[in-house]
Amino acid sequence: MLRVLVIYDISDDKVRYRISETCLDYGLDRQQYSVFTGLLKPTHVRELAKVLERITRQGQVIVLPVASDDWERRTVIGEGA
């Protein structure tokens, strides 16, 4: 399983909604309004990226696998930490 981080900047409400629903469908958890994280199999990471690519007509989506040791060293500051 890979820790994955999905970050997006989309201005179209419908597209943004579809992206967030897709992330939820893949079992990812919302961290911030346009940020999701979760654990996925490598094949599901690739599949998710392809689905998001088809949805995204404008703006940008980043699908970033993060090594577990790097994830454990993260620093979270503020509410919700």
C-alpha positions as CSV (number, residue, x, y, z in Angstrom):
1,M,0.0,0.0,0.0
2,L,1.2,3.5,-0.8
3,R,0.3,6.7,1.1
4,V,-1.1,9.1,-1.6
5,L,-1.7,12.8,-1.4
6,V,-4.2,14.4,-3.9
7,I,-4.1,18.2,-4.2
8,Y,-6.1,20.2,-6.6
9,D,-6.8,23.7,-7.7
10,I,-10.0,23.8,-9.8
11,S,-12.3,26.8,-10.2
12,D,-15.3,24.9,-11.8
13,D,-17.6,23.8,-9.0
14,K,-19.0,20.8,-10.8
15,V,-15.5,19.5,-11.7
16,R,-14.2,20.2,-8.2
17,Y,-17.2,18.2,-6.8
18,R,-16.6,15.3,-9.1
19,I,-12.9,15.2,-8.1
20,S,-13.7,15.3,-4.4
21,E,-16.4,12.5,-4.8
22,T,-13.9,10.4,-6.8
23,C,-11.3,10.8,-4.0
24,L,-13.9,9.7,-1.5
25,D,-14.9,6.8,-3.7
26,Y,-11.3,5.6,-3.5
27,G,-11.4,5.7,0.2
28,L,-9.3,8.8,0.6
29,D,-9.8,11.2,3.6
30,R,-10.3,14.9,3.2
31,Q,-7.5,16.8,5.0
32,Q,-8.4,20.3,3.8
33,Y,-10.9,21.6,1.2
34,S,-8.8,20.6,-1.8
35,V,-6.5,18.0,-0.2
36,F,-7.1,14.3,0.3
37,T,-4.8,11.5,1.7
38,G,-5.1,7.8,2.1
39,L,-3.6,4.4,1.5
40,L,-4.0,2.8,-1.9
41,K,-2.5,-0.1,-3.8
42,P,-0.1,1.0,-6.6
43,T,-2.6,-0.1,-9.3
44,H,-5.3,2.0,-7.6
45,V,-3.0,5.0,-7.6
46,R,-2.5,4.7,-11.3
47,E,-6.2,4.1,-11.9
48,L,-7.2,7.1,-9.7
49,A,-4.8,9.4,-11.7
50,K,-6.4,8.2,-15.0
51,V,-9.9,8.9,-13.7
52,L,-9.0,12.3,-12.4
53,E,-7.3,13.1,-15.7
54,R,-10.5,12.4,-17.5
55,I,-12.5,14.6,-15.1
56,T,-10.1,17.6,-15.1
57,R,-10.7,20.0,-18.0
58,Q,-9.1,23.0,-16.4
59,G,-7.0,23.7,-13.4
60,Q,-4.5,21.3,-11.9
61,V,-4.6,18.0,-9.9
62,I,-1.5,16.5,-8.3
63,V,-1.5,12.8,-7.3
64,L,1.6,12.3,-5.1
65,P,2.7,9.0,-3.6
66,V,4.5,9.6,-0.4
67,A,7.0,7.1,1.2
68,S,5.7,6.0,4.6
69,D,8.9,7.1,6.4
70,D,8.6,10.6,4.8
71,W,4.9,10.7,5.8
72,E,5.8,9.9,9.4
73,R,8.3,12.8,9.5
74,R,5.7,15.3,8.5
75,T,4.9,18.3,10.7
76,V,1.3,19.3,11.1
77,I,0.6,22.7,12.6
78,G,-2.7,24.2,13.7
79,E,-6.2,23.0,14.3
80,G,-7.0,19.4,13.3
81,A,-3.4,18.4,14.0
